[in-house]
Amino acid sequence: MKVIDKVKGFPWKYLRSLGIYKPVYDHNGHESVWGWDYLTVVCSRIINEQFGFRRDDLETLTTKIKRRYGNLPRYLFGHLPEDGQYELNGWQEYIVETLERCIKVSWVAFGVMSLVYFMSSIMMNHERRRIQRGFSIVSMLILCDLGALYYLRQTPWGQDIISHRAFESPYVIEDDLLGSHDELTTLPNVKDVLIPTRLDSPFLAGMNIIFNHQIGNSLLNNLVSFYGQFNASVLMEKVIVESIRMDIEKSGSRFLLQNDRGDWETVSDKDSILIIRKALCQEKNDILKLMIQQIRFGKSDAKYGRFRTSVMSRKHALDYLESIENSIYNMTDLPKSEPKPKVSAFKSSYLHPSMEDMRGKTSQTTTTWENRPKYTSHLQLGDRVEAFFEGDGWFKGDLVGVYRNKYAVLFDDGDYQEGLINTYVRPFLPYQVGERVLTSDGEMGIIACIEAIGHVEVHFNDDDSFGIYHLDEIRRLE
């Protein structure tokens, strides 16, 4: 606020104070950042359906308008979208319709006023010069409006809107889901270790570490922090990494990686060991941790930043940052004929042994529904379980009673069943790709994809058809 009068005068400083116009100016060699403008904040809240811009809020607004205004002012506002339309873009449809009506009324009003002025001038026998002067004034106003519009179009803000670059969704959006998913996606639970790829940006501040509050991530961080304080030998470091992996697996946790679509993929044992080893390396060197964090910021900006649609960002920048990260970890295997390079300050023996040495195996398969580990944790009150009804199949519910070797389950549909034996109750495991399920329509199929928002793509057995269901609309067959 010290330089507000020096940066710009009337009316920009008042618009900036009201939050309407907040550009970035260079003042005395320093950028003056004024924050987000009101329009951008409102659009962001509408897109994310935040408080004040939800379905109920839109209904309340339209009801107040009907009660307060007459027929003509009421016409300037849009109508409440239908239920089907609102699921996609309710507030957007309402605002677009309102703007279109205001523009239409403005053109009609301008035409009527021009016609009235022209007719009144003729009827009152005014001189032609006065008529020309009136039209000249109107033309000057129109030219000023067009000039202002042209100026706005040339600003970075206007160019971003025209090019659909800054205000479009930064994530991959695919309308046709059929055949577009090859990953083993699943829906995470509180025990899983989540490896995000989207919340890496300096301006997000605490959002960068929000997943550390996840139970699985917290467990991994505690184990890495505990073992990272020891200066162990190469052999002991193998044991440490394997011990951490086994502790996480015994707790019922999985390693899940977020893909570009925002869905969560299951990580193989081979990749999970690499994640643990890198975490241990960062724990032993704060400079390395800071450098890797900056590389993540660069990757996130290349994928979702301002120039995300360019080939330089989507391809070359990502490859270059990946090569820098690998060189920092010193993961590249050099030919045996070349002399062994000196170990850098960031090098840790956690990255010396090969993957096969760490696992004691010559190959490693990816975790699938058939070979994934079955959690054998003891059932306790409040656990999420599945119970079997003879002739009907398995249904989800909560364990509300434990009586020696029998259990009581409250199902999601409200039914209650007690006296269930051990073989009829099991812990609920998150759905994964490849499972055979029964949909709410009575169709049997195989899960082809699980999205992070809870939608499941099911391919049916009889033909190539498929359907999109919510997780609550499917259940296991076996």
Secondary structure, DSSP 8 states (H G I E B T S, - for coil): -TTHHHH--TTHHHHHHTTS----EEETTEEE-----HHHHHHHHHHTT-TTSSHHHHHHHHHHHHHHS-HHHHHTS-----HHHHHHHHHHHHHHHHHHHHHHHHHHHHHHHHHHHHHHHHHTT--HHHHHHHHHHHHHHHHHHHHHHHHHHHSHHHHHHHHT-SSS-SS---S--TT---S-EE---TTSEEE-SS---GGGGGGGGGGGGSHHHHHHHHHHHHHTTS---HHHHHHHHHHHHHHHHHTT--EEEE-TTS-EEE--HHHHHHHHHHHHHHHT-HHHHHHHHHHHHHHHHHHHSTTTTSHIIIIIIHHHHHHHHHHHHT-----TTS------TT--GGGSS-HHHHHTSS------TTTS--------TT-EEEEEETTTEEEEEEEEEEETTEEEEEETTS-EEEEE-GGGEEE----BTT-EEEETTS-EEEEEEE-TTSEEEEEESSSS-EEEEEGGGEEE--
